[in-house]
Amino acid sequence: MIIVEGYVRFADAGDFARIREAAFAQMRASREEPGCLEYTYAIDVADACLMRVLEKWQSWQALEDHFARPHMIPWRAALASVTIAGRHLLAHEVTLSRQV
């Protein structure tokens, strides 16, 4: 399993509100992709400028295919329409999980 986790930091707390519809469209489309196990964006309750990202994919190939999907074009345009103050996303290959 591949897990993508991290954040996008907006310069202004209102930025996410301006691209909210695009975020929902992106999540819906991504969740329908082959190999997508989970796809979530969430605004941090302690920091309204911070959008948390969590994705789970069956394979590296599924993740790579995701980046080439047509629904990524309007999402990238939406992100380009606001000021991104920071972005940190990492992909991890997970070979073992356990309940905590």
Secondary structure, 3 states (H helix, E strand, C coil): CEEEEEEEEECCCHHHHHHHHHHHHHHHHHHCCCCEEEEEEEEECCEEEEEEEEEEECCHHHHHHHHCCCCHHHHHHHHHCCCEEEEEEEEEECCCCCCC
